């Protein structure tokens, strides 16, 4: 029996997941690393941390499973999207990678749009230029760190830096490349127009593949560091959302996923590229060859609950340690005691700005309606509900695009909470079902590797064989009606605060100078 390995380069950790040919999970291991925020609106990581974590996690998965590295038939990669890794002529990292949640490039986004022309940007990339994307980070480096810019010879996405260390090859694939503002998304190739008008050298970018295609093989050096066998094929893989969608079976029309990890994503399969007329969602290439997807992205979903845990729930963390429980279980247990609507407390989950439906780097988190009556239980529930309201915004946009929604599948850490999954079900009006495998992008990357290895004939076949729904909650009609009223109030808050967010951001910038 052969095995397949999926490696997911996440924001907080890198996971290595080993599966058997029938899709059964054999072993999984994650290695954590830090995220740096050296200035307001900045988010950076050291790519060397990703590589060290990939090696450690891979070795651990092999050891725990008892599988020899030579039994791994192929490796798939997934990872956090949009991050910018700048390399010199010796493939040395020039500076810390600038991540997807970094918001420093507002001025560069505007400059790119003006230089290229908004109509041409949209025609080529199907998306506006946003602060998290790769192209404005390249221009920022040109503007703000010219000495570093002069050293650049390659620009890679996070998972593709790990690919380089594994194979020695410069390669990416269409789903991840879609989030750079440099890919012609309809034609699934680099955009000559964007590169020419921005004066970005084509040779800085890697070759683009479809997700199940082989992009290289494990080098002898990487074999020594990971425990894999030299010559093992490494496939394109996918950006974390596209790979996670494969791992959740979102490879046909009508099946939609909700991923509640650090970010929150509503993801729908497309047979053809379709855009939101107001450009609030993203239309990218899918990890399924010749297909696309639309997704609504909120930046702080599970990240909001994690902030709540780390900042305000020290007592809950102590209780959890004493009981041998996950702190989130203690927190959601408290939240279950608060009523729907949290007695008028509404949380805006804009802790790192927002993307959909408000592409605003200046947006910030807000507890609205706080009173002496509110307890921590209300605050926790308000966070859970606020994230669900943000996800409903994306559902409504996707519905308005004419994309049919017949089934919703939940994944990510948020899906593990019955309370949060029920809240999302009742807020959106769609049952949020779960599937038999909850390994997210790493599982999808492993399935893409299985297709390349010939285990399955296509990505669709791989998903149909390995993935099945195991649980589906029921929408409570009365609760849905009540949540709809609270959601309308939630939607009214951002427009009233937009100007204040901008003014506060200006004051913060002036104060930091």
TIBASE-905343 format. One line per 5 residues: their letters; for each residue x, y, z of C-alpha. Coordinates in nm, 3 decimals. Example, Ala and Ser with C-alpha at 12.3 -4.5 7.8 and 13.67 -1.06 7.14 Angstrom:
BEGIN
AS) 1.230/-0.450/0.780 | 1.367/-0.106/0.714
This chain:
BEGIN
XXXXX) 0.000/0.000/0.000 | 0.119/0.349/-0.086 | 0.065/0.659/0.123 | 0.010/1.025/0.041 | 0.138/1.324/0.235
XXXXX) -0.024/1.667/0.264 | 0.173/1.958/0.410 | -0.020/2.273/0.505 | 0.179/2.590/0.579 | -0.063/2.775/0.804
XXXXX) -0.053/3.108/0.985 | 0.007/2.955/1.329 | 0.156/2.615/1.243 | 0.257/2.377/0.966 | 0.078/2.042/0.958
XXXXX) 0.191/1.720/0.792 | -0.091/1.472/0.727 | -0.037/1.117/0.610 | -0.323/0.925/0.448 | -0.363/0.576/0.304
XXXXX) -0.475/0.518/-0.054 | -0.838/0.481/0.059 | -0.830/0.826/0.221 | -0.796/0.703/0.580 | -0.592/0.939/0.798
XXXXX) -0.286/0.754/0.925 | -0.100/1.026/1.114 | -0.097/1.400/1.162 | 0.141/1.639/1.333 | 0.154/2.018/1.360
XXXXX) 0.444/2.240/1.461 | 0.375/2.594/1.582 | 0.569/2.914/1.519 | 0.527/3.283/1.602 | 0.370/3.569/1.408
XXXXX) 0.532/3.909/1.438 | 0.350/4.244/1.437 | 0.639/4.493/1.455 | 0.417/4.792/1.371 | 0.042/4.864/1.362
XXXXX) -0.120/4.691/1.061 | 0.190/4.477/1.000 | 0.203/4.095/1.009 | 0.523/3.904/0.929 | 0.682/3.561/0.965
XXXXX) 1.023/3.408/0.906 | 1.001/3.161/0.614 | 1.276/2.956/0.779 | 1.025/2.881/1.054 | 0.790/2.730/0.795
XXXXX) 1.063/2.507/0.659 | 1.178/2.393/1.003 | 0.817/2.318/1.096 | 0.754/2.129/0.771 | 1.058/1.909/0.838
XXXXX) 0.965/1.846/1.201 | 0.600/1.773/1.126 | 0.683/1.540/0.838 | 0.937/1.344/1.041 | 0.691/1.319/1.331
XXXXX) 0.406/1.197/1.107 | 0.630/0.927/0.961 | 0.757/0.817/1.302 | 0.413/0.809/1.464 | 0.268/0.609/1.176
XXXXX) 0.558/0.369/1.137 | 0.552/0.444/0.764 | 0.884/0.452/0.583 | 0.945/0.763/0.377 | 0.993/0.546/0.069
XXXXX) 0.628/0.432/0.098 | 0.499/0.785/0.033 | 0.387/0.796/-0.330 | 0.347/1.175/-0.360 | 0.338/1.497/-0.159
XXXXX) 0.085/1.779/-0.188 | 0.123/2.130/-0.051 | -0.123/2.390/0.075 | -0.069/2.711/0.262 | -0.175/3.054/0.372
XXXXX) -0.238/3.266/0.065 | -0.101/3.604/-0.047 | 0.216/3.605/0.163 | 0.529/3.746/-0.003 | 0.864/3.572/0.029
XXXXX) 1.146/3.778/-0.123 | 1.460/3.585/-0.223 | 1.797/3.698/-0.353 | 2.006/3.533/-0.624 | 2.119/3.263/-0.380
XXXXX) 1.762/3.185/-0.270 | 1.831/3.347/0.066 | 1.539/3.520/0.239 | 1.587/3.896/0.217 | 1.340/4.005/0.486
XXXXX) 1.051/3.854/0.684 | 0.757/3.745/0.472 | 0.465/3.989/0.458 | 0.145/3.795/0.533 | -0.214/3.784/0.409
XXXXX) -0.345/3.979/0.708 | -0.089/4.261/0.673 | -0.255/4.594/0.596 | 0.038/4.825/0.523 | -0.019/4.858/0.146
XXXXX) -0.325/5.083/0.112 | -0.131/5.344/-0.083 | 0.023/5.081/-0.312 | -0.317/4.928/-0.387 | -0.445/5.266/-0.501
XXXXX) -0.129/5.326/-0.706 | -0.159/4.989/-0.884 | -0.523/5.053/-0.968 | -0.436/5.396/-1.107 | -0.131/5.272/-1.301
XXXXX) -0.299/4.972/-1.460 | -0.651/5.110/-1.477 | -0.936/4.961/-1.277 | -1.110/4.815/-1.581 | -0.795/4.630/-1.691
XXXXX) -0.721/4.510/-1.337 | -1.068/4.355/-1.313 | -1.058/4.210/-1.665 | -0.726/4.037/-1.598 | -0.754/3.930/-1.234
XXXXX) -1.136/3.934/-1.172 | -1.068/4.108/-0.840 | -0.981/4.452/-0.706 | -0.629/4.502/-0.568 | -0.644/4.449/-0.192
XXXXX) -0.394/4.509/0.085 | -0.344/4.142/0.162 | -0.252/4.051/-0.196 | 0.101/3.997/-0.324 | 0.145/4.264/-0.594
XXXXX) 0.103/4.564/-0.363 | 0.360/4.412/-0.127 | 0.612/4.398/-0.410 | 0.543/4.765/-0.488 | 0.566/4.849/-0.115
XXXXX) 0.912/4.694/-0.106 | 1.008/4.904/-0.408 | 0.877/5.219/-0.236 | 0.985/5.165/0.123 | 1.285/4.931/0.120
XXXXX) 1.467/5.003/-0.206 | 1.789/4.832/-0.095 | 1.599/4.510/-0.028 | 1.407/4.550/-0.352 | 1.733/4.576/-0.547
XXXXX) 1.834/4.234/-0.413 | 1.512/4.055/-0.520 | 1.544/3.780/-0.780 | 1.244/3.564/-0.685 | 0.904/3.620/-0.521
XXXXX) 0.726/3.314/-0.383 | 0.409/3.237/-0.191 | 0.449/3.065/0.150 | 0.384/2.705/0.044 | 0.597/2.757/-0.265
XXXXX) 0.896/2.854/-0.053 | 0.857/2.518/0.121 | 0.828/2.360/-0.225 | 1.159/2.522/-0.323 | 1.325/2.377/-0.014
XXXXX) 1.175/2.035/-0.089 | 1.252/2.017/-0.461 | 1.481/2.300/-0.567 | 1.209/2.407/-0.813 | 1.037/2.744/-0.852
XXXXX) 0.672/2.656/-0.899 | 0.321/2.751/-0.792 | -0.031/2.659/-0.898 | -0.335/2.846/-1.017 | -0.545/2.867/-0.699
XXXXX) -0.273/3.032/-0.488 | -0.146/3.245/-0.775 | -0.499/3.384/-0.816 | -0.450/3.588/-0.498 | -0.144/3.776/-0.618
XXXXX) -0.314/4.036/-0.842 | -0.068/3.915/-1.107 | -0.254/3.615/-1.255 | -0.489/3.626/-1.552 | -0.758/3.430/-1.368
XXXXX) -0.983/3.354/-1.667 | -0.687/3.217/-1.866 | -0.502/3.061/-1.565 | -0.162/3.213/-1.648 | 0.051/3.507/-1.537
XXXXX) -0.083/3.837/-1.665 | 0.160/4.000/-1.905 | -0.044/4.320/-1.880 | -0.017/4.345/-1.500 | 0.353/4.258/-1.498
XXXXX) 0.439/4.499/-1.779 | 0.249/4.797/-1.640 | 0.384/4.742/-1.289 | 0.735/4.676/-1.421 | 0.766/4.351/-1.229
XXXXX) 1.009/4.111/-1.400 | 0.841/3.791/-1.520 | 1.150/3.590/-1.421 | 1.082/3.673/-1.055 | 0.770/3.455/-1.064
XXXXX) 0.761/3.075/-1.065 | 0.602/2.855/-1.328 | 0.227/2.802/-1.285 | 0.073/2.453/-1.277 | -0.268/2.299/-1.223
XXXXX) -0.308/2.173/-0.868 | -0.273/1.794/-0.926 | 0.027/1.833/-1.158 | 0.376/1.724/-1.053 | 0.602/2.027/-1.002
XXXXX) 0.924/1.853/-0.894 | 1.065/1.575/-0.678 | 1.215/1.555/-0.329 | 1.585/1.641/-0.339 | 1.850/1.439/-0.158
XXXXX) 1.904/1.724/0.088 | 1.532/1.754/0.163 | 1.510/1.377/0.200 | 1.773/1.391/0.472 | 1.584/1.667/0.656
XXXXX) 1.229/1.532/0.624 | 1.261/1.154/0.617 | 1.098/1.135/0.274 | 1.263/0.948/-0.011 | 1.457/1.137/-0.275
XXXXX) 1.266/1.140/-0.603 | 0.918/1.145/-0.444 | 0.686/1.360/-0.663 | 0.561/1.691/-0.522 | 0.240/1.824/-0.678
XXXXX) 0.110/2.177/-0.718 | -0.135/2.159/-0.428 | -0.347/2.463/-0.353 | -0.395/2.777/-0.155 | -0.535/2.689/0.187
XXXXX) -0.894/2.771/0.094 | -0.896/2.580/-0.235 | -0.713/2.283/-0.080 | -0.946/2.295/0.220 | -1.243/2.293/-0.017
XXXXX) -1.107/1.979/-0.184 | -1.065/1.827/0.162 | -1.431/1.908/0.230 | -1.564/1.783/-0.104 | -1.649/2.124/-0.251
XXXXX) -1.582/2.020/-0.608 | -1.925/2.047/-0.770 | -2.193/2.310/-0.806 | -2.439/2.360/-0.519 | -2.207/2.239/-0.242
XXXXX) -2.066/2.528/-0.037 | -1.823/2.528/0.252 | -1.783/2.748/0.555 | -1.437/2.739/0.706 | -1.399/2.899/1.048
XXXXX) -1.028/2.907/1.117 | -0.822/3.219/1.190 | -1.018/3.374/0.903 | -1.372/3.289/0.800 | -1.445/3.181/0.443
XXXXX) -1.760/3.097/0.251 | -1.647/2.901/-0.056 | -1.854/2.798/-0.360 | -1.748/2.594/-0.664 | -1.789/2.755/-1.009
XXXXX) -1.794/2.589/-1.349 | -1.716/2.926/-1.509 | -1.563/3.243/-1.363 | -1.844/3.462/-1.225 | -1.792/3.789/-1.035
XXXXX) -1.993/3.987/-0.784 | -2.090/4.306/-0.969 | -1.982/4.515/-0.667 | -1.650/4.323/-0.638 | -1.708/4.231/-0.274
XXXXX) -1.611/3.864/-0.308 | -1.310/3.693/-0.468 | -1.328/3.488/-0.787 | -1.020/3.265/-0.812 | -0.908/2.951/-0.993
XXXXX) -1.007/2.633/-0.810 | -0.772/2.346/-0.729 | -0.993/2.139/-0.962 | -0.839/2.172/-1.310 | -1.039/2.400/-1.537
XXXXX) -1.274/2.517/-1.261 | -1.306/2.832/-1.051 | -1.452/2.934/-0.718 | -1.600/3.235/-0.545 | -1.533/3.306/-0.182
XXXXX) -1.625/3.562/0.077 | -1.346/3.619/0.329 | -1.364/3.776/0.674 | -1.022/3.827/0.830 | -1.089/3.755/1.199
XXXXX) -1.331/3.468/1.254 | -1.169/3.209/1.479 | -0.907/3.477/1.528 | -1.168/3.684/1.715 | -1.247/3.398/1.953
XXXXX) -0.876/3.334/2.003 | -0.827/3.701/2.089 | -1.113/3.671/2.339 | -0.950/3.364/2.492 | -0.603/3.511/2.518
XXXXX) -0.708/3.857/2.634 | -1.012/3.818/2.856 | -1.053/3.450/2.942 | -0.760/3.370/3.170 | -0.996/3.224/3.430
XXXXX) -1.153/2.994/3.171 | -0.810/2.879/3.061 | -0.721/2.792/3.422 | -1.045/2.596/3.462 | -0.977/2.413/3.137
XXXXX) -0.627/2.318/3.251 | -0.762/2.183/3.575 | -1.028/1.974/3.400 | -0.810/1.864/3.107 | -1.044/2.040/2.864
XXXXX) -1.003/2.267/2.565 | -1.047/2.630/2.686 | -1.287/2.691/2.399 | -1.520/2.426/2.543 | -1.532/2.614/2.872
XXXXX) -1.589/2.944/2.692 | -1.869/2.817/2.467 | -2.025/2.646/2.768 | -2.053/2.989/2.929 | -2.183/3.143/2.607
XXXXX) -2.460/2.884/2.588 | -2.612/3.042/2.898 | -2.657/3.379/2.726 | -2.966/3.440/2.509 | -2.984/3.491/2.133
XXXXX) -2.868/3.843/2.056 | -2.661/3.855/2.377 | -2.914/4.098/2.525 | -2.825/4.371/2.279 | -2.448/4.319/2.269
XXXXX) -2.313/4.306/1.912 | -1.951/4.236/1.821 | -1.795/4.365/1.497 | -1.514/4.114/1.422 | -1.278/4.356/1.247
XXXXX) -0.972/4.297/1.464 | -0.733/4.301/1.166 | -0.943/4.512/0.931 | -1.195/4.348/0.703 | -1.220/4.221/0.348
XXXXX) -1.578/4.106/0.269 | -1.812/4.286/0.243 | -1.607/4.585/0.365 | -1.254/4.589/0.213 | -1.128/4.827/0.481
XXXXX) -0.788/4.788/0.648 | -0.886/5.056/0.900 | -1.193/4.874/1.032 | -1.156/4.762/1.394 | -1.336/4.537/1.639
XXXXX) -1.625/4.685/1.835 | -1.846/4.571/2.121 | -2.166/4.767/2.060 | -2.435/4.793/2.326 | -2.224/4.703/2.629
XXXXX) -2.401/4.761/2.960 | -2.364/4.681/3.329 | -2.592/4.386/3.274 | -2.351/4.212/3.038 | -2.121/3.939/3.165
XXXXX) -1.832/3.758/3.006 | -2.080/3.495/2.885 | -2.259/3.765/2.685 | -1.929/3.886/2.541 | -1.823/3.539/2.431
XXXXX) -2.162/3.473/2.272 | -2.149/3.813/2.101 | -1.816/3.714/1.942 | -1.966/3.385/1.818 | -2.271/3.566/1.680
XXXXX) -2.070/3.854/1.529 | -1.859/3.612/1.326 | -2.177/3.433/1.213 | -2.326/3.767/1.102 | -2.012/3.836/0.899
XXXXX) -2.037/3.495/0.733 | -2.404/3.561/0.652 | -2.293/3.874/0.463 | -2.092/3.649/0.230 | -2.380/3.405/0.188
XXXXX) -2.610/3.687/0.082 | -2.363/3.817/-0.176 | -2.304/3.470/-0.324 | -2.680/3.411/-0.345 | -2.720/3.745/-0.525
XXXXX) -2.457/3.631/-0.779 | -2.693/3.350/-0.880 | -2.476/3.077/-0.730 | -2.704/2.800/-0.606 | -2.659/2.671/-0.252
XXXXX) -2.801/2.323/-0.196 | -2.570/2.204/0.082 | -2.333/2.370/0.330 | -2.038/2.192/0.490 | -1.857/2.334/0.792
XXXXX) -1.488/2.293/0.864 | -1.212/2.447/1.071 | -1.192/2.487/1.445 | -1.530/2.657/1.462 | -1.703/2.348/1.323
XXXXX) -1.591/2.150/1.629 | -1.814/2.360/1.854 | -2.175/2.239/1.845 | -2.292/2.573/1.981 | -2.106/2.779/1.724
XXXXX) -2.213/2.553/1.439 | -2.577/2.582/1.552 | -2.544/2.961/1.577 | -2.405/2.973/1.221 | -2.685/2.742/1.107
XXXXX) -2.956/2.960/1.261 | -2.799/3.291/1.154 | -2.755/3.191/0.788 | -3.058/2.966/0.754 | -2.847/2.682/0.613
XXXXX) -2.770/2.361/0.806 | -2.392/2.348/0.856 | -2.312/1.978/0.815 | -1.983/1.810/0.894 | -1.799/1.541/0.701
XXXXX) -1.608/1.232/0.808 | -1.265/1.397/0.781 | -1.181/1.722/0.958 | -0.823/1.781/0.849 | -0.886/2.075/0.618
XXXXX) -0.624/2.194/0.370 | -0.369/1.924/0.455 | -0.624/1.656/0.364 | -0.709/1.831/0.039 | -0.338/1.856/-0.044
XXXXX) -0.299/1.484/0.020 | -0.596/1.408/-0.210 | -0.439/1.621/-0.484 | -0.120/1.418/-0.438 | -0.328/1.099/-0.468
XXXXX) -0.464/1.215/-0.804 | -0.111/1.282/-0.929 | -0.001/0.938/-0.807 | -0.282/0.772/-1.004 | -0.473/0.655/-0.696
XXXXX) -0.779/0.842/-0.827 | -0.865/0.944/-1.180 | -0.966/1.300/-1.092 | -1.011/1.537/-0.800 | -1.386/1.479/-0.819
XXXXX) -1.333/1.101/-0.799 | -1.103/1.140/-0.500 | -1.362/1.344/-0.309 | -1.654/1.117/-0.402 | -1.461/0.814/-0.277
XXXXX) -1.327/0.951/0.049 | -1.566/1.219/0.180 | -1.919/1.179/0.320 | -2.152/1.388/0.538 | -2.188/1.257/0.895
XXXXX) -2.391/1.520/1.080 | -2.631/1.800/0.989 | -2.801/2.030/1.243 | -3.154/2.162/1.188 | -3.236/2.528/1.135
XXXXX) -3.464/2.660/1.410 | -3.708/2.879/1.218 | -3.789/3.103/1.515 | -3.423/3.154/1.603 | -3.343/3.227/1.237
XXXXX) -3.613/3.495/1.226 | -3.478/3.655/1.543 | -3.119/3.641/1.421 | -3.228/3.804/1.095 | -3.339/4.109/1.293
XXXXX) -3.010/4.123/1.484 | -2.816/4.080/1.161 | -2.990/4.382/1.007 | -2.878/4.591/1.304 | -2.525/4.449/1.271
XXXXX) -2.517/4.553/0.904 | -2.607/4.912/0.993 | -2.309/4.962/1.224 | -2.012/4.958/0.985 | -2.146/5.234/0.752
XXXXX) -2.196/5.455/1.056 | -1.845/5.388/1.187 | -1.643/5.387/0.864 | -1.535/5.750/0.898 | -1.444/5.705/1.264
XXXXX) -1.231/5.400/1.179 | -1.035/5.607/0.927 | -0.990/5.896/1.173 | -0.868/5.660/1.445 | -0.621/5.497/1.206
XXXXX) -0.479/5.838/1.117 | -0.434/5.926/1.483 | -0.260/5.594/1.550 | -0.023/5.652/1.259 | 0.057/6.005/1.373
XXX) 0.115/5.885/1.729 | 0.359/5.615/1.618 | 0.583/5.854/1.422
